[in-house]
Amino acid sequence: MKFRVERDVLADAVAWTAKSLPSRPSVPVLAGVMLRVTDGKLQVSGFDYEVSSQVSVEVQADADGAALVSGRLLAEITKALPAKPVDIAAVGSHLELVCGSARFTLPVMPVEDYPSLPDMPSSAGTVDAQTFAVAVAQVAIAAGRDETLPMLTGVRVELDGSTMTMLATDRYRLAMRELEWNPDDSEISLNALIPAKTLNDTAKAMGPVGGAVTLALSQGNAGEGMVGFAGGARRTTSRLLDGANYPPVRSIFPSTQNAHANVSVAGLVEVVRRVALVAERTTPVLLSFSEDGLVVEAGGTEEARASEAMEAAFTGEPLTIGFNPQYLIDGLQNLGASTAVLSFVDAFKPAVISPADEDGEIKPGYRYLIMPIRVTR
């Protein structure tokens, strides 16, 4: 194997593939990325028996072949190389990499020991890459990170005709986004629980490329299905989580609200960050709404306190409600709007944050529910 490739192209391909590699692989070869050159194209692949990633790039090839090298090491090296073409060649038991005056020699692992990547499942349809990336980012923030509750570490994707709905919750917040997509079967009705990290990393990588992302699904027994995504020169597959007993989270959204507040997203994020400086990790920020506007408060140790007032258009009975400041900021920053509508039942029920249009009305498509933290005053 011998080829030449642009530094940025190589670094981007290796970084994306290496990102999904396990830090503690069950066998050493799973820490590697496979470099395979065929007919003037380089395929960079990674696989850990759960998630596979593959990207193809054009190269100037002098000889076809394959080599398996440490993914994380290669990613660090390619990122640090000077902005010049990179020459790579497999020489015996090593991979030689030359870029300008920089030269690296890396040991290779046995290619024959590397597992075959799974095939892509059957296509279910396509979705606009940029819309998909935004939607996934809005929902994935609410997914759990506790591996002892694997079901909550996923994003539930519901396909119903031309409507795709994504939901995620960590029990303290819930995000839901609906968007239009292009199904291969207009009568499709499928649900899948996709690992949030894999879904988020994939959407981030494919969104900037533009065009369409193909969603592929295979449905097996509980927890045995596969999902695949293909966009541009990239493709990835992942095992699905077992979502058979996923909770009916839609029912958590209140059917009616008694109070609403329209606030500036940027303004509220700035105020919450500033006021939360005095708060301990588990201490909420308090939002007090009235016809006069909004006051944000927080208290910490040794009687440290902070408060700040800001404008807010509020309708309803005055109320004070407490939230985890980071959860509140996460929801606000992913609205995709300059104005947020905060809707309340009372100070002890979940609040819903929605994006507002230019007239201050709630825009359909995205809702972020956040549980309040009970406080005594």
Secondary structure, 3 states (H helix, E strand, C coil): CEEEECHHHHHHHHHHHHCCCCCCCCCHHHHEEEEEEECCEEEEEEECCCEEEEEEEECEEEECEEEEEEHHHHHHHHHHCCCCCEEEEEECCEEEEEECCEEEEEECECHHHCCCCCCCCCEEEEEEHHHHHHHHHHHHCCCCCCCCCHHHHEEEEEEECCEEEEEEECCCEEEEEEEECEECCCCCEEEEEEEHHHHHHHHHHHCCCCCEEEEEEECCCCCCCEEEEEECCEEEEEECECCCCCCCHHHHCCCCCCEEEEEEHHHHHHHHHHHHHHCCCCCCEEEEEECCEEEEEEECHHHCEEEEEECCEEECCCEEEEECHHHHHHHHHCCCCCEEEEEECCCCCCEEEEEECCCCCECCCEEEEECCCCCCC
